[in-house]
Amino acid sequence: MGEKSGQKRSYILECARRVFAEKGFRDVTMQDIVVASNISRGGLYLHFNRVEDIFTAVLKGDQETSGGDSADSLPDEASVSDILALFMKEQKKEILRKKNSLTIAIYEYYFYLNYKKRKIPPKENIIKQQFETGVLILENLIRDGIQTGEFYCEDPRGMAGNIMYTLEGLKISARTLNISEAAIDKELLYIMQGLILE
């Protein structure tokens, strides 16, 4: 793919991401993306055949650009508790994020695939990969905290999975139940209190 073609593809994905964040996955059409990107239908079809293809490309792009920028703000002597607190702070930002969030679209997409009885190979299941990456990060943090004497936990892997399920539940609850920031803080505090040795 040439540089100009790559730039146009990136531009389409940027515009499409805004459409998905606004409308979810289910209600988006190719025409919506044509209008948002101001690219002809033929120009769009040069790069993508279906809305589903565009959405998976948006998800892959998000996955590639998500990084640990906030980890750079930690001092070198940061404790494991500090790192876990930063991780929770980042999760809270995502839970509360209303604008430009793909949470609803992501769940609609996976419900759609389930409805169509289409299996996604584990290597292509982005939501599963993100979840498992979160579990791995948390498991390693918990193990490090146990070694430093900051945390107590008999089953780091199980606790990490439990925390990720809680965080996913909070993401959905923030959009469906309108839970307050204070309620989210309380849940995150329970997580921290369940690990930290007094």
C-alpha positions in Angstrom: 0.0 0.0 0.0 1.4 3.4 -1.0 1.9 6.3 1.4 -1.1 8.2 0.0 -3.3 5.2 0.1 -2.2 4.5 3.7 -3.0 8.0 4.7 -6.4 7.8 3.2 -7.1 4.5 5.0 -6.0 6.1 8.3 -8.2 9.0 7.6 -11.2 6.8 6.9 -10.5 4.9 10.2 -10.3 8.1 12.2 -13.6 9.3 10.8 -15.2 5.9 11.2 -14.1 5.7 14.8 -16.0 8.9 15.6 -19.1 7.4 13.9 -18.8 4.2 15.9 -18.3 6.1 19.2 -21.4 8.1 18.5 -23.7 5.5 17.0 -22.4 2.1 18.3 -21.8 -0.7 15.8 -25.2 -2.0 14.9 -26.6 1.3 13.5 -23.6 2.3 11.4 -23.8 1.9 7.6 -21.2 2.4 4.9 -23.1 5.6 3.9 -22.5 7.0 7.4 -18.8 6.5 6.9 -18.9 8.0 3.4 -20.6 11.1 4.8 -18.3 11.4 7.9 -15.1 11.0 5.8 -16.4 12.9 2.7 -14.9 10.2 0.5 -16.9 8.7 -2.3 -18.5 5.3 -1.9 -16.1 3.9 -4.5 -13.1 5.4 -2.6 -14.3 3.8 0.6 -14.8 0.4 -1.1 -11.2 0.5 -2.4 -10.1 0.1 1.2 -13.0 -1.8 2.9 -15.8 -4.1 1.8 -18.1 -4.0 4.9 -18.7 -2.0 8.0 -17.5 -5.0 10.0 -14.1 -4.8 8.2 -13.8 -1.1 9.1 -14.7 -1.7 12.7 -12.2 -4.5 13.2 -9.5 -2.2 11.7 -10.5 0.6 14.1 -10.2 -1.9 17.0 -6.8 -3.1 15.8 -5.6 0.5 15.5 -6.8 1.3 19.0 -5.0 -1.8 20.3 -1.8 -0.7 18.6 -1.9 2.8 19.9 -2.9 2.0 23.5 0.2 2.1 25.6 1.6 2.8 29.0 2.1 6.6 28.5 1.0 7.2 32.1 3.6 4.7 33.4 6.2 7.3 32.4 4.8 9.6 35.0 5.7 7.3 37.8 9.0 7.9 39.7 11.6 5.2 39.5 11.1 4.3 43.2 7.3 3.9 42.9 5.9 1.1 45.0 3.8 -1.7 43.5 0.8 -0.1 45.3 1.5 3.1 43.4 1.6 1.2 40.1 -1.7 -0.6 40.9 -3.3 2.7 41.9 -2.2 4.2 38.6 -3.6 1.2 36.7 -6.9 1.7 38.5 -6.9 5.4 37.8 -6.5 4.7 34.0 -9.3 2.1 34.2 -11.5 4.7 36.0 -10.9 7.2 33.2 -12.0 4.6 30.6 -15.0 3.6 32.7 -16.1 7.3 32.9 -15.2 8.2 29.4 -18.4 9.2 27.6 -17.0 11.0 24.5 -15.2 9.0 21.9 -15.7 5.7 23.7 -16.1 2.5 21.7 -17.5 0.4 24.7 -21.0 0.2 23.4 -19.9 -0.5 19.8 -17.5 -3.2 20.9 -20.2 -5.1 22.9 -22.7 -4.7 20.0 -20.1 -6.1 17.6 -19.4 -9.2 19.7 -23.2 -9.7 20.3 -23.7 -9.4 16.6 -21.0 -12.0 15.9 -22.6 -14.3 18.5 -26.0 -13.8 17.0 -24.6 -14.7 13.5 -23.0 -17.7 15.2 -19.6 -16.7 13.9 -16.6 -17.8 15.9 -13.6 -15.5 16.1 -10.2 -17.2 16.3 -8.7 -16.3 19.7 -5.8 -14.4 18.0 -8.4 -12.1 16.3 -10.7 -11.6 19.3 -9.5 -8.2 20.4 -11.8 -7.9 23.4 -10.5 -11.2 24.7 -6.9 -10.2 24.1 -7.4 -6.9 26.0 -9.0 -8.8 28.9 -6.3 -11.4 29.1 -3.6 -8.7 28.8 -5.3 -6.9 31.8 -5.3 -10.1 33.8 -1.6 -10.7 33.0 -0.7 -7.2 34.0 -2.6 -7.4 37.3 -1.4 -10.9 38.1 2.2 -9.7 37.7 1.5 -6.6 39.8 -0.1 -8.8 42.5 2.9 -11.2 42.5 5.3 -8.3 42.7 3.3 -6.8 45.6 3.4 -10.1 47.5 7.2 -10.3 47.0 7.6 -6.8 48.4 5.3 -7.4 51.3 2.7 -4.8 50.2 0.0 -7.3 49.2 -1.5 -10.5 50.5 -3.2 -12.8 48.0 -3.4 -16.6 47.9 -4.4 -16.8 44.3 -2.9 -13.9 42.2 -4.3 -15.3 38.9 -7.8 -15.7 40.3 -7.7 -12.3 41.9 -6.5 -10.7 38.7 -9.4 -12.3 36.7 -11.9 -11.1 39.4 -10.6 -7.6 39.2 -10.9 -7.6 35.4 -14.5 -8.9 35.5 -15.3 -6.1 38.0 -13.8 -3.5 35.7 -15.7 -4.8 32.7 -18.9 -4.8 34.7 -18.2 -1.2 35.8 -17.7 -0.2 32.1 -21.1 -1.5 31.2 -22.8 -0.2 34.4 -21.5 3.3 33.7 -23.4 3.3 30.4 -26.5 1.3 31.3 -27.1 2.1 35.0 -25.5 5.6 35.1 -23.6 4.7 38.3 -21.9 7.6 39.9 -18.2 8.4 40.0 -18.4 7.9 43.8 -19.8 4.4 43.3 -16.9 3.6 40.9 -14.4 5.0 43.4 -15.9 2.8 46.1 -15.6 -0.4 44.0 -12.0 0.4 43.1 -11.2 1.1 46.8 -12.7 -2.4 47.6 -10.2 -3.9 45.1 -7.2 -2.1 46.6 -8.3 -2.9 50.2 -8.6 -6.6 49.3 -4.9 -6.7 48.4 -3.0 -4.2 50.6 -1.6 -5.4 53.8 -2.2 -3.0 56.7 
